Amino acid sequence: MSKTQQADKIRTGNGFIAALDQSGGSTPKALGLYGVTEDQYSNDAEMFDLIHAMRARIASSPAFTGERIVGAILFEMTMDRMIDGKPSATYLWEERGVVPFLKVDKGLADEADGVRLMKPMPELPALLDRANAAGIFGTKMRSVIDAASASGIAANVAQQFEVGREILSHGLVPIIEPEVTISIADKAEAEAILCAEIGGQLDALDEDQNVMLKLTLPETANHYQLLIEHPRVMRVVALSGGYSRDEANDRLALNTGMIASFSRALTEGLSAQQSEAEFDAALDASIASIYAASVAG
């Protein structure tokens, strides 16, 4: 199938995007929630083997198909590995009908002016070339907003779109993710600034440049409606951001046209100790609830 078919699925498909992209810093926590404690591995290589086994178990479950999941975001090491004897991205599309994305950022710089920008990515062009060769459709990159700082948010969004243009030049679709921290006191004010900044950057894109947005679930329902309807936006997806799955689903269902891109909320309740039947049933229930919230609007 072609990238045109993948683009159609992302634009119009019913369902959500699964975020299977925990990186080195967040992997121990993800494994811990899955019931794999740090005394069960002795180095990074063993840790990444275990997290890949978890991701492969999710991706190969009968519950994980393109009927309810339109895309999945992979960590670089996942892209480089196999699932059931096929390269991960190929497996997702050919066997599951799920469009593959790749997390490309290298983590966050220290907080300044109320935000945490992305660290420099000097190896990005080479990574994008590898992503194209692996059959990846698009990318994801995360930065963080910790305060309603107009100058900080402007810098954050500007960086996202600058990198986004480089990704577009390689024929990939960037998911732009300036995450607003859910616990800050001025979250609604930060979201107002963010919406305006993103709108300005979208207006500056050429007519053949289309992006996706991944945003924190807003304090006011449908706050991002103008962005969802913008002609340069293929899809707007929501991160769970630390909300429980139930609360994230409740908030998502109030936002018309927004779909989930959950990571921790997706895997909530899954355990390495579960039998295959127990695991598949728990994953199916998780996917069903997130799917329902994603199509509610």
C-alpha positions in Angstrom: 0.0 0.0 0.0 1.1 3.5 -0.8 1.7 6.6 1.4 -1.4 8.0 -0.2 -3.4 5.2 1.4 -1.7 5.7 4.7 -2.4 9.4 4.5 -6.1 8.7 3.9 -6.2 6.4 6.9 -4.6 9.1 9.1 -7.0 11.8 7.8 -10.3 9.9 7.9 -9.8 6.7 9.8 -11.9 5.9 12.8 -9.7 5.1 15.8 -6.6 6.5 17.6 -2.8 6.4 17.5 -1.0 4.1 19.9 2.2 5.6 21.4 4.7 2.8 21.8 7.7 5.1 22.0 9.1 5.2 25.5 12.8 6.1 25.3 15.7 5.4 27.5 14.7 7.7 30.3 11.1 6.5 30.6 11.6 2.8 29.9 12.3 1.7 33.5 9.0 3.3 34.7 7.1 1.8 31.7 8.6 -1.7 32.5 7.8 -1.2 36.2 4.2 -0.5 35.5 4.2 -3.6 33.3 5.5 -5.7 36.3 9.2 -5.9 35.2 11.3 -4.6 38.1 14.8 -3.2 37.7 16.4 -6.3 39.3 15.2 -8.3 36.3 17.8 -6.7 34.0 21.4 -5.7 34.5 22.1 -3.3 31.6 20.5 -1.1 29.0 20.7 -3.8 26.3 18.7 -6.2 28.5 16.2 -3.4 29.4 15.6 -2.6 25.8 15.1 -6.3 25.0 12.4 -6.4 27.6 10.6 -3.3 26.5 10.7 -4.5 22.9 9.2 -7.8 24.0 6.4 -5.8 25.7 5.8 -3.7 22.5 5.9 -6.8 20.3 3.3 -8.5 22.6 1.0 -5.5 22.2 1.5 -5.1 18.5 0.9 -8.8 17.8 -2.2 -9.1 20.0 -5.4 -9.9 18.2 -6.8 -6.7 19.8 -4.2 -4.5 18.1 -5.5 -3.9 14.5 -6.3 -1.1 12.1 -10.0 -1.5 12.8 -9.5 0.7 16.0 -5.9 1.9 15.7 -5.0 4.1 12.8 -1.3 4.6 13.7 1.5 3.7 16.1 4.5 5.7 17.2 7.7 3.8 17.5 11.0 4.3 19.4 14.1 4.3 17.2 15.2 0.9 18.5 11.8 -0.5 17.9 12.0 0.6 14.2 15.3 -1.2 14.0 14.0 -4.5 15.4 11.6 -7.2 14.2 8.1 -8.3 15.2 7.2 -11.8 14.2 10.0 -12.0 11.7 9.3 -8.7 9.9 10.8 -5.2 10.5 8.5 -3.5 13.0 7.2 -0.8 10.7 6.5 -3.3 7.9 4.8 -5.6 10.3 2.5 -2.8 11.6 1.3 -1.8 8.2 1.2 -5.2 6.4 0.0 -7.4 9.2 -2.0 -5.0 11.4 -3.1 -2.2 9.0 -1.6 0.4 11.4 0.4 3.4 10.0 3.9 3.6 11.5 5.4 6.8 13.0 8.8 7.4 14.6 9.8 9.4 17.6 12.8 11.5 16.5 13.5 13.9 19.4 16.5 13.3 21.7 14.9 14.5 24.9 14.4 17.9 26.5 16.8 20.7 27.3 16.7 22.3 30.7 13.8 24.5 31.6 14.1 28.2 30.6 11.5 30.9 30.3 8.8 28.5 31.4 9.4 25.9 28.7 11.7 22.9 27.9 12.8 22.9 24.3 14.1 19.9 22.4 17.7 19.1 22.6 19.7 19.6 19.4 19.3 16.8 16.8 22.4 16.9 14.6 21.8 13.3 13.4 18.2 14.0 12.3 18.7 14.0 8.5 20.4 10.6 8.7 17.6 9.3 11.0 14.9 10.6 8.6 16.6 8.8 5.7 16.6 5.5 7.7 12.9 6.1 8.6 12.0 6.5 4.9 13.9 3.3 4.1 12.1 1.5 6.9 8.6 2.5 5.6 7.8 5.1 8.3 5.0 7.5 7.4 5.7 10.3 9.9 7.5 11.4 13.0 6.8 12.7 16.5 8.8 15.1 18.6 8.0 16.4 22.1 8.8 19.6 23.9 7.1 20.9 27.1 5.4 24.0 28.4 5.5 24.6 32.1 4.1 28.1 32.4 1.9 30.6 30.5 5.0 32.4 29.2 4.2 34.2 25.9 7.9 34.4 24.8 8.7 30.8 26.0 5.7 29.3 24.2 6.5 31.3 21.1 10.1 29.9 21.1 8.8 26.4 21.8 6.3 26.4 18.9 8.8 28.1 16.5 11.4 25.3 17.3 8.7 22.6 16.6 7.8 24.1 13.2 11.5 24.7 12.2 12.2 21.0 12.8 8.9 20.1 11.2 9.9 21.8 8.0 13.1 19.7 7.9 11.0 16.6 8.4 8.6 17.7 5.6 11.5 18.2 3.3 12.3 14.5 3.7 8.8 13.5 2.6 7.6 12.6 6.1 4.7 14.0 8.1 5.7 15.6 11.5 3.5 15.2 14.6 4.2 18.5 16.4 4.0 18.0 20.1 4.3 21.0 22.5 3.0 19.4 25.6 1.4 21.6 28.3 2.1 20.1 31.7 -1.3 19.1 33.3 -0.4 20.2 36.8 0.4 23.9 36.2 -1.8 26.5 37.8 -2.0 28.6 34.6 -2.7 25.7 32.2 -5.7 27.4 30.5 -3.7 30.6 29.9 -0.9 28.6 28.5 -3.3 26.8 26.1 -4.7 30.1 24.9 -1.2 31.4 24.0 -0.3 28.0 22.5 -3.3 27.9 20.2 -2.6 31.3 18.8 1.1 30.5 18.2 0.4 27.3 16.4 -2.3 29.0 14.3 0.3 31.6 13.2 2.8 28.9 12.3 0.2 26.9 10.4 -0.8 29.9 8.3 2.9 30.3 7.3 3.1 26.8 5.8 3.0 26.3 2.1 -0.1 24.7 0.6 1.6 21.4 0.1 3.0 21.2 3.7 0.7 19.3 6.0 1.4 18.5 9.6 -0.2 16.7 12.6 -0.5 18.1 16.1 -0.3 16.2 19.4 -1.7 18.4 22.3 -2.5 18.1 25.9 -6.2 17.6 26.6 -7.4 21.2 27.1 -9.1 22.8 30.1 -11.9 24.1 27.9 -13.6 21.5 25.6 -13.0 22.2 21.8 -10.4 24.8 22.6 -8.3 23.6 19.6 -11.2 23.4 17.1 -9.7 26.1 14.8 -6.5 24.0 14.6 -8.5 20.8 14.0 -10.2 22.5 11.0 -7.1 24.2 9.7 -6.3 23.1 6.1 -2.7 22.4 6.9 -3.6 19.9 9.7 -4.1 16.3 8.8 -5.2 15.3 12.4 -5.0 16.5 15.9 -4.3 13.9 18.5 -4.3 14.1 22.3 -1.7 12.9 24.8 -2.8 11.5 28.1 -0.2 13.5 30.0 -0.5 11.8 33.3 -4.2 11.6 33.5 -5.6 8.2 34.3 -7.1 6.4 31.3 -10.7 7.0 32.6 -10.1 10.8 33.0 -8.2 11.1 29.7 -11.1 9.3 27.9 -13.7 11.5 29.6 -11.8 14.7 28.6 -11.1 13.4 25.1 -14.8 12.6 24.5 -15.7 16.3 25.0 -13.3 17.4 22.2 -14.9 17.0 18.7 -12.5 15.8 16.0 -9.6 15.1 18.4 -8.4 11.5 18.8 -6.2 9.8 21.3 -2.4 9.2 21.1 -2.0 7.6 24.5 1.1 5.8 25.8 0.9 5.1 29.6 -2.9 5.2 29.5 -3.0 2.6 26.7 -0.8 0.1 28.7 -2.5 0.8 32.0 -3.5 -2.6 33.5 -1.2 -4.7 31.3 1.3 -7.0 33.1 4.1 -9.3 32.1 2.6 -11.8 34.6 -0.7 -12.1 32.7 -1.5 -15.2 30.5 -2.0 -14.5 26.8 -5.7 -14.6 27.3 -5.6 -12.2 30.2 -3.3 -9.9 28.4 -5.3 -9.8 25.2 -8.6 -9.2 27.2 -7.0 -6.3 29.2 -5.6 -4.8 26.0 -8.9 -5.2 24.2 -10.7 -3.4 27.0 -8.2 -0.6 27.0 -8.3 -0.2 23.2 -12.1 -0.3 23.2 -12.4 2.5 25.8 -9.9 4.7 24.0 -11.5 4.1 20.7 -14.9 5.0 22.0 -13.6 8.3 23.4 -11.8 9.0 20.1 -14.9 8.6 18.0 -17.3 10.2 20.4 -17.0 13.6 18.9 
